Amino acid sequence: INLINFMDGLDGLVGGCLLIIIISLMFYSDLNLIPIIGSLAAFLVLNWPPAKVFMGDTGSTFLGILFFHSTFSTGSISTFIAFMLINTPLFGDASTCIVRRYINGQVIFKPHKLHLYQRLYASGWKKSSVSFLYISLTSILSLIYYFTGMSLLIIGSLSTLVIGFYLDKKHSIPFNYE
């Protein structure tokens, strides 16, 4: 749940990715998520760069809880794993950052600006470009799962991580101690 909160630091990023994921979850769940989808879409209009409103910890924690509850409610471990993989753009960035900070001897519970999305923005990317990249990758992974199933989703998720490592090395500011 807190990985969603970690990633809520750039206009449109979490709202856009979770909008795609929650729309996708409706196809695999009997939960009525239409009110959430409508709310998130309206929020995203106001949260898109330059944002006029922000999600904050309460919003990102709520979406994290909703994401996990909805994936568990499908009753299928394979669907749960699939949605974890669809969320690779957000979870991959957050998890990789935590591991890198731990390996570098940093306190992982201390605030920082070392996520890939933050370092891409600091290197000169526009907020909307970074958010659009993450939302696009989430959308592609969701479509892969919907149309082809788990095997290609695993390949797509790994490819997303490779794209992240490429962007880390070639397009973002270096991962440094703070």
C-alpha positions as a printed Julia matrix, in Angstrom:
178×3 Matrix{Float64}:
   0.0     0.0     0.0
   2.8     2.4     0.87
   4.52    1.85   -2.5
   1.62    3.78   -4.05
   2.24    6.6    -1.56
   5.98    6.6    -2.37
   5.18    7.21   -6.03
   2.77   10.1    -5.46
   5.17   12.94   -6.09
   4.53   14.03   -9.66
   1.38   15.53  -11.17
  -0.81   12.9   -12.83
   1.51    9.93  -12.22
  -0.31    7.83   -9.61
  -3.8     9.01  -10.57
  -3.24    8.13  -14.22
  -1.66    4.73  -13.6
  -4.29    3.74  -11.04
  -7.09    4.89  -13.35
  -5.86    2.43  -15.99
  -5.45   -0.35  -13.43
  -8.87    0.15  -11.85
 -10.56    0.21  -15.27
  -8.74   -3.05  -16.05
  -9.76   -4.56  -12.7
 -13.41   -4.1   -13.59
 -13.01   -6.82  -16.22
 -11.75   -9.31  -13.61
 -13.81   -8.39  -10.58
 -17.45   -8.21   -9.66
 -16.8    -5.02   -7.72
 -18.58   -1.95   -8.98
 -15.68    0.42   -9.45
 -17.46    2.88  -11.76
 -17.79    5.61   -9.06
 -14.06    5.35   -8.34
 -13.23    5.47  -12.06
 -15.36    8.6   -12.5
 -13.82   10.23   -9.43
 -10.28    9.37  -10.51
 -10.88   10.64  -14.07
 -12.22   13.96  -12.73
  -9.32   14.16  -10.28
  -6.8    13.48  -13.05
  -8.11   16.45  -15.05
  -7.29   18.7   -12.09
  -4.08   16.85  -11.19
  -2.57   16.85  -14.68
   0.44   19.21  -14.97
   0.28   21.92  -13.91
  -1.81   20.44  -11.09
  -4.51   22.47   -9.42
  -5.23   19.81   -6.76
  -3.04   17.14   -5.17
  -3.75   13.64   -3.92
  -1.79   13.7    -0.68
  -1.12   10.79    1.66
  -4.8    10.13    2.29
  -5.62    9.8    -1.4
  -2.62    7.63   -2.27
  -3.18    5.4     0.78
  -6.85    5.0    -0.17
  -5.9     4.05   -3.74
  -3.29    1.6    -2.44
  -5.88   -0.05   -0.19
  -8.42   -0.08   -3.03
  -5.88   -1.63   -5.4
  -4.95   -4.44   -3.01
  -8.54   -5.06   -1.89
  -9.77   -5.22   -5.48
  -7.0    -7.56   -6.62
  -7.54   -9.87   -3.63
 -11.3    -9.79   -4.26
 -10.88  -11.41   -7.65
 -10.34  -14.66   -5.75
  -7.59  -15.71   -8.12
  -3.9   -15.75   -7.22
  -2.95  -15.6   -10.9
  -5.08  -12.45  -11.39
  -3.52  -10.94   -8.26
  -0.01  -11.64   -9.65
  -1.05  -10.29  -13.06
  -2.13   -6.98  -11.56
   1.09   -6.73   -9.6
   2.89   -7.13  -12.94
   0.61   -4.61  -14.67
   1.66   -2.19  -11.92
   5.36   -2.7   -12.8
   5.93    0.95  -13.78
   5.0     2.14  -10.28
   6.09   -0.86   -8.19
   9.28   -1.44  -10.19
  10.41    2.15   -9.66
   9.53    2.14   -5.95
  11.05   -1.29   -5.24
  14.24   -0.64   -7.19
  14.71    2.68   -5.4
  14.28    1.09   -1.96
  16.8    -1.67   -2.77
  19.34    0.8    -4.22
  19.04    3.1    -1.2
  19.47    0.16    1.18
  22.54   -1.11   -0.7
  24.02    2.41   -0.59
  23.58    2.55    3.18
  20.81    5.15    3.13
  17.94    5.19    5.59
  15.09    3.88    3.46
  12.43    5.52    5.65
  13.85    9.03    5.13
  12.37   11.32    2.42
  14.38   11.6    -0.78
  14.17   12.45   -4.48
  15.81    9.35   -5.94
  12.91    7.6    -7.67
  13.39    7.31  -11.41
  10.37    9.56  -12.06
  11.94   12.27   -9.86
  15.35   11.95  -11.51
  13.83   12.07  -15.02
  12.02   15.27  -14.08
  15.2    16.7   -12.52
  17.08   15.92  -15.75
  14.75   18.15  -17.75
  11.81   15.95  -18.7
   8.42   17.65  -18.43
   6.11   16.37  -15.68
   3.5    15.48  -18.28
   6.06   13.46  -20.28
   7.14   11.42  -17.26
   3.54   10.78  -16.2
   2.53    9.9   -19.76
   5.41    7.4   -19.99
   4.33    5.57  -16.81
   0.64    5.66  -17.78
   1.46    4.37  -21.28
   3.55    1.49  -19.95
   0.78    0.58  -17.48
  -1.76    0.69  -20.33
   0.38   -1.52  -22.56
   0.84   -4.09  -19.78
  -2.89   -4.09  -19.09
  -3.69   -4.63  -22.78
  -1.09   -7.39  -23.04
  -2.74   -9.23  -20.16
  -6.26   -8.69  -21.48
  -5.49   -9.92  -24.99
  -2.74  -12.51  -24.47
  -2.61  -13.62  -20.85
   0.1   -14.17  -18.29
   3.07  -15.41  -20.36
   3.42  -12.3   -22.47
   2.61  -10.14  -19.45
   5.7   -11.49  -17.71
   7.78  -10.63  -20.78
   6.14   -7.19  -20.97
   6.81   -6.56  -17.29
  10.47   -7.54  -17.67
  10.7    -5.32  -20.77
   9.28   -2.44  -18.71
  12.04   -2.96  -16.14
  14.64   -2.95  -18.94
  13.19    0.34  -20.23
  13.45    1.72  -16.69
  17.1     0.67  -16.37
  17.85    2.23  -19.78
  16.19    5.51  -18.78
  18.06    5.38  -15.48
  21.43    5.13  -17.23
  20.85    7.32  -20.29
  18.22    9.95  -19.47
  18.02   10.65  -15.74
  20.3    12.41  -13.34
  22.58    9.93  -11.49
  21.38    8.02   -8.46
  23.44    9.77   -5.76
  23.48    9.97   -2.02
  21.48   12.84   -0.6
